[in-house]
Amino acid sequence: MTKVILLIILCTCYSFVSAQQPVFLLDGHKVKAGEKLSFNMQIRASSGDSTYIPVTVIRGSKPGPVLGILAGIHGYEYPPIIALQQLPALLDPTRISGTIVLVHIANVSAFLGRSVYYNPVDHKNLNRVFPGNKNGTITDCIAWTISHELFPRFNYFIDVHAGDANEDLHSYVGYVVHGNQTASAKEMAEAMGFDWIMRSERSIADSLPTQYATSEAVAQDIPALAIECGKMGIVTQAETEKINSGLINVMRTLRLMSGAPSPANAPIEITKRVTVNSEYTGIFYSDYKAGQLVRKGMKIGYVTDFFGKHLQDVISPVDGFVVYKVSTPPISKGELLFNLGQYPD
Ligand SMILES: [Zn+2]
């Protein structure tokens, strides 16, 4: 009798484990429980252009959710890319409940081409073409692959950026207010432990292209974060560690990893931001730094022509602080000079 009961228990446990732990299949690659596997997802556009996305799947020994983490949508934003290079060594599949999919570099052509904002092949900004188009150019095809091959596999999503080569930036975590995803996204945002959280009320409508990776994830009912950490193409250990310790805190909060998340700081939640754009093409000057406080009406920079003639004083329209700013001299008419956060009400 005891043997029969034991057999029933064993069968029940086996069926539970096998039901919860099917092989994770991605792009034709099978990843078993307890395994870590790296491979390239191949992408080909109808124009004949091709590229690939390097991916690492870490399949935990125990069941749990799937967290997708993506870097390199912008190829010159190096700190997140290098952080994700270091992350697999910090993740032991036998101690993970669920699956972590690391997308190391979404835009390999922009990375290898040292290109700011744009894919040098078709001159498109990958973070403006979501959900993508499989019949479009190569950047459209990358977005389509992320939207249709990766996102449907994720329960949670984190898109990691930095200030680009020409941008001084103060690190922050962003999330979108969207129905019943809001609470999960806010919890993930707080778990990152950054001192600034940007809450966006950006509307995500079925009738409009989502444009951004995080908006597309949200439209697919996946709670999502956009992280910005690092700047100007400079990789520092402090920033890669800040990214990875934040991501591990999120994994603990989502119960993908055991251990209590480190207590978060008391972050400032910023809900209003304004951009200040250049009225002229020329040379931009400003001594202001990311994170610095500004006052409404204060001169925070100026623009000259190529002969040194003064064209524009740049004036802060708000009381607040510099979230990010152009930190290099070239500027074209209509381009952003400053992104400013306003003090919470
Ligand atoms: Zn970016």
Boltz pocket constraint, residues with backbone or C-beta under 6 A from the ligand:
constraints:
  - pocket:
      binder: B
      contacts: [[A, 73], [A, 74], [A, 77], [A, 161], [A, 162]]
      max_distance: 6.0
